Amino acid sequence: MSKAKNVIRIDRANELLSNILENFWSGNFSADEIPPVMLWGAPGVGKSTIIRNLAKKFGVGFIDIRLSQREPVDVRGLPVPTQDGVEWRVSSEWPRDPNSKGIILFDELTSADRSLQVAAYEIILDRRLGDLYKVPEGWYICGAGNRAVDRAVAYTMSSALANRFMHLELENDAEDWVRWAQNNGIHPAVTGFIKYRPALLFSQEGEDLERGWPSPRSWAKVSSMVKILNGKELESAVSGLIGKGAAAEFMAFHKIFGNSENIREMLLNPKKKIKIPEKADQRYAMCSAVSYYLLHGKTEEESAALLDGFFRVSLAMPSDFAALLMTEAITAGGNTLAEKMYHHSMYSKWLELHGVTFSA
């Protein structure tokens, strides 16, 4: 019999955890009433990033305990001989201020051996270390770890520890990741490629796992390399991050995207002839470039001209790509851009041509 997993998309996990944390800090519940969360997922899926971003969102402290890199004394404290016997000194990194708020993340929890997991039991289960230390009420405790199927170092979690957590397994969802990427400075060539090849957001099949392979974490690093390197240097860096197979596909896509300056000119110049490429990968690259430039006007006048160009280009596109482009732009631009689009003089014409596909 297969074991059922509580699989959840990353955006849903964010909503759920935000709701839990709001209630945790509302004062209506004690710390013992709100269960700690254990996030499961493949390496690079963004488990610790979710927790770190939530701490930033709520403006609270954040302590990241990489349990696999610690010793039991780092968690339970260090015995120090004295004239009267032994005193236990607890690590200074544990929060002390009774009025403080924050999140303690036990990351790589399943990568820690059993002795380290046992050392963490008391603080996770009871929020204390004997009579030496008690976690302030305003600090939420959670964990994150890899699954055994991920071919990463992973030890079995004891039933006593597992029973304390609320378990959520994160799903690799390309749509969620692209939405996050558009709002976090990821290069449009990367977001465009993932929309074109969503299966390569996370892939270990046929990859040398002792080298680079595609994951949300490695794609974010690819974005950084695209911004500072080019040519053979970029190709080598990308191969080192996501492996040769995925890198070959991405570099071919990036070559198409490299002509995106022509797209910017097309958007700004009403007299420029609009050319919609025939191949799907080229259309995905074009959509990503149009969306990117639409959101990066340098002045109000340029932004208005780019919006005009957006409608000229999308009116010339097949409905499936026009709907994709509209959805991407509204998602990335938010309510402000959506309002401008819906009141644009060309929107009714666009809706007449592409509205059925857009609604679907």
DARACOR-V480326 format. One record per backbone hydrogen bond with DSSP energy under -0.5 kcal/mol. NH is the residue of the N-H (numbers start at 1). CO is the residue of the C=O. Records with the same first field share a line. If there is no record, write none. Layout:
BEGIN
NH: CO / CO
END
This chain:
BEGIN
4: 2
7: 5
8: 169
10: 171
13: 9
14: 10
15: 11
16: 12
17: 13
18: 14
19: 15
20: 16
21: 17
22: 18
23: 19
24: 20
25: 21
26: 23
33: 30
34: 30
35: 33
38: 166
39: 37 / 143
40: 38 / 168
41: 145
45: 42
50: 46
51: 47
52: 48
53: 49
54: 50
55: 51
56: 52
57: 53
58: 54
59: 55
60: 55
61: 101
63: 103
65: 63 / 105
66: 64
67: 65 / 107
69: 66
70: 67
74: 71
75: 71 / 72
76: 72
77: 73
78: 89
80: 87
82: 85
85: 82
87: 80
89: 78 / 87
90: 88
94: 91
100: 97
102: 138
103: 61
104: 140
105: 63 / 103
106: 104 / 142
107: 65 / 105
109: 106 / 144
111: 108
112: 108 / 109
116: 113
117: 113
118: 114
119: 115
120: 116
121: 117 / 118
122: 118
124: 120
125: 121
126: 122
127: 122 / 123
128: 122
129: 133
132: 129
133: 129
135: 127
139: 136
140: 102 / 138
142: 104
143: 37
144: 106
145: 39
150: 147
151: 148
152: 147
155: 110
162: 158
163: 159
164: 161
165: 161 / 162
166: 36
167: 165
168: 38
169: 6
170: 40 / 168
171: 8
173: 171
174: 172
177: 173
178: 174
179: 175
180: 176
181: 177
182: 178
183: 179 / 180
184: 181
186: 181
190: 187
191: 187
192: 188
193: 189
194: 190
195: 191
196: 192
197: 193
200: 197
201: 198
203: 214
207: 204
209: 207
211: 208
213: 241
214: 242
217: 44
219: 215
220: 216
221: 217
222: 218
223: 219
224: 220
225: 221
226: 222
227: 223
228: 224 / 225
229: 225
233: 230
234: 230
235: 231
236: 232
237: 233
238: 234
239: 235
240: 236
241: 237 / 238
242: 238
243: 239
247: 243
248: 244
249: 245
250: 246
251: 247
252: 248
253: 249
254: 250
255: 251
256: 252
257: 253
258: 254
259: 256
260: 257
262: 259
263: 259
264: 260
265: 261
266: 262
267: 263
268: 264
269: 265
270: 268
272: 269
275: 273
276: 274
277: 275
283: 279
284: 280
285: 281
286: 282
287: 283
288: 284
289: 285
290: 286
291: 287
292: 288
293: 289
294: 290
295: 291
296: 293
303: 299
304: 300
305: 301
306: 302
307: 303
308: 304
309: 305
310: 306
311: 307
312: 308
313: 309
314: 310
315: 311
316: 312 / 313
317: 313 / 314
322: 318
323: 319
324: 320
325: 321
326: 322
327: 323
328: 324
329: 325
330: 326
331: 327
332: 328
333: 329
334: 330
337: 333
338: 334
339: 335
340: 336
341: 337
342: 338
343: 339
344: 341
347: 344
350: 346
351: 347
352: 348
353: 349
354: 350
355: 351
358: 354
359: 355
360: 356
END
